[in-house]
Amino acid sequence: MTTATPTPEASVDKSGDRIRDMFGEISPRYDFMNHFLSGGTDYYWRWRTVRRVKPTGDAPILDVCTGTGDLAFSFWKAGKGQVPVIGTDFTHEMLVLANQKVDQRLSKDDKRERPTFLEADTMHLPFPDDQFQIVSVAFGLRNVSDTMAGLREMARVCQPGGHVAVLEFSLPENRMIRGVYQWYFRNILPKLGQLLARNNHAAYQYLPQSVSEFPQGKELAGMMEQCGMTDVTWTPMTFGVATLYVGVKHA
């Protein structure tokens, strides 16, 4: 959920106004749709992410394109509420919901660090260099119109030796599974999405289009390396439907 001029080769409209309006429109049903369309597997994907990239020490954690804050809350729980966690997004309606979760889950008497949610563009993060022990993004990087610009910003604000984690949809490598998945993605998911979360921006047609055009595997890992990360690994999950990429900022 971010903005900029689309890259020349991209055919999916990722203009800032379109992305912001689209996610703002579906925000009331966003969490439900994520859990429903993934069969609840999104919980597992976030659990794997936090298990792979564990908070250490008391340096803060940043989750960009945070949406309603689910991954930010996962890191907050992993840090036992003792590590500052910030979530950023440029869709105001999503942040309203994220802040509602804070109020619902933490009482005013709770002495733990409260997650903080700020309105910000991933390509222009309002933080100094070398601030965060972990910089993460879940299912949002493909919505950034300039992927390299988003990765550079994530690397910039990460501490040397810190981790950048990208959890994103991908296409299964197995031809049979890939065929079934793409059929569901192109024929069933858009209809279900429109039925359950009516919107004027074809959000659930955009989803399979954006996934099919987004770099994955070695290609995305190479882009992370170009942006200053080393030891980049990628781990397909659930038959390759999602992939977790983790890199270390060059020290």
N, C-alpha and C positions, 0 to 999 in steps of 0.2 A: 504494500500500500504506500506507494511513493510516486514521485513526479519527475518529469523532464521530457525532452524531445525524444520521440521514439527513434531507435536505431534504424538506419536505412533499410536493413534487410527484414525488419519485423513487419508482419502484416496485421498483427493484433493491435488494436488501438489502446495504448497505455498512456495516453495523455493525462496530465494531472487532474484536470477537471472530471474526466470520465471515470477514472479510478476512484477519486474521492467521492463523487456522487453515487457511484455504484455501490461501494461498500457502506456508505452512509444509509443508502436505501435498504439494504438487506441486513443492517446491523441488528434489528430486533429479533431476527431469526437466525443470526449468524452462528451462535453456539449450538443451537439445536441442529442446524443443517450439517455442521461439521461432524457432530457425533452420530447423527442419523446416517448420512451418506457414507461414512467410513465404518459403520457398524461398531462404533466405539473404539476402533483401532487407534484413533488419534491420541487417546490417553496413553496407550502403550508406546507410541512413537515419542511422545514427550518424556515419558519415563526413561526410555532408552537414551535420549539426548542428555538428560540431567545425570544419569548414571555414567555416561561416557565422559562428560565434562563436569566434574564435581567442583563446587565452590571450595576454595581454600583460603584461609586467612580472612581478613576483614575488608579487603578492597571491594569496591562496588561492582555490580553486574549490570549490563545494559542489554535489553531485548528490544530490537528495532522492528518496525512493522508489527507491533505487538498486538494489534487488533483489540480484543477484549481482555488480553493479558494472561491467557492460560499458561504460556511458557514462562512468563515472568513469575507467576505464582508458583510454578513448579520449581524454579530456582530459589524462590523465597523459602519454600518448604525445605528444600535441600540444605539451605543455609540456616535452618531452624529459626528464621526470623531475626538472625543476628547480623546478617550481611545486607547492606543497602542494595536494593534492586530498583532499577528505573526502567520503565517501558515507554517507548516513543511510537507515535503514529501520526499521520497527518490527516486522519479522518476523525473529526471531532466526536461524532456520534459513537464511534467505537470506544473512545476514551471515557465518555460518560458512563458506559456500561462497565468498563474496567474499574473506574472509581467506585461504582456501586458495589462491585464485588469486594473491594477493600472494606467498605462500610459494613457489608453483610458478614464478613469473615473475621473482622477484628473489632472488638469492642473499644470504646474510648479509653477504657482502663488498661488495655493491653499495652505492656511496656516494650514489646518487640518493635523492631524497625518496620514501618509501614511501607509497602511498595508505593512508588511514586510514578505517576503517569503524566507525560508531557506531550504536547502537540508539537511535532517536529518532522521535517522531511529527512528521510534516510540519507539523501545525497548532500545534505547540508546540516549535519548534526551540530547542535549548539554546545559542544563540550570541547575542552582543551585536549591536546594530544596526550596519549599514554595514561588514560584514566582508569580503565576497567580491566578487571582480571578475566572476565568473559564478556564477549559481545556475541549475541545470538540473534537468529531470525528463524521463524517457523512459518513456512508456506507464504512468505511475503516477498522474498527476493525476486521472484519471477514477475511481481507486479511493479518493480522498480524499472522505469523505462530505460535507464542506463545501468546495466548490471555492474559494469566495471566501476562506475562512479560510486555505487552503493557499497561495493566491496572495499574500495579504497577508504571510504569514510569509516567503515567498520574497523578496518585495520588501523587507521590513524588514531582512533580513540582507545584502542586496545593497548594494554601495557606490553612492553617488550617481554617476551616469554609467556604472555597470556594467550588465551584460546579464542578463536573465532569459530563459531558453530553455525552451520547452515542446514536446516531441516527442510526438505523440499520434495514435492511430488516428482515422480520420475516414471519412465515407461519400463515395464519388465523386459528383461533380455530374452527370456524363454519365448519362442515364437508363438506357441499355443496359448500361453497365459497372456501374452501381449495382445493377441488377436481378440480374445474374450474381453479383456480389460478395455481395449479401445472401442469395441462394439458397445459395451456398457457406457463408457465415457461419452460417446458421441450420440447414442440413441436413447438411452434410458435416463442418465443423470440430468441432462438439460431439461427434460420434461418434468421429472420429479422436482427439480430445483425450482422451476417456474411455478409449479403447482403449489408448492409448500412455502415458497418465499417470493411472491410475485414482485416483479420489479420492472423498470422501464429500460434497463441497460443490458438485458440478456446475460446476467451475471453467470449463469450456469451453462451458457454456451461459451462464454469467455474462458471459463475454467479449463476445459479440455484443450481449447486452442492455445492458451498460454502455456500449458504443460507440454504440449507437443512441440512448441517452438523453443522452449527453454533449454539451454545447454545442460548436459548431465554427465556424470561419470568423470572420465579423464579430462574432458573439455572444461567442465566447471572447476575441477581441481587445478587445472593449469591456469585458469583465470585468477584463482585465489593466490597461486604462487606469484603471478605477475604483480599482484597487489601487496606483496611483502610478506606472505605467509610461507612457512616451511613445514616439512613433515605432514603434508596434507594427506589425509586418508578419506575414503568414502566407503560407507557401509550400507548396501541395499537392505531394506526391511520389507517384510510382508510380500515376498515374491518380487521385490523391486518396485512396488507401488510408491514407496517413499524411500529417500536416501538421505543419510546423515553425513555431512562433510565437516571435517574438523581440521583446522590448521593452527599452527603456532606462529605468533608474530615474531619476526626475526629480531633477535636480541642485540 
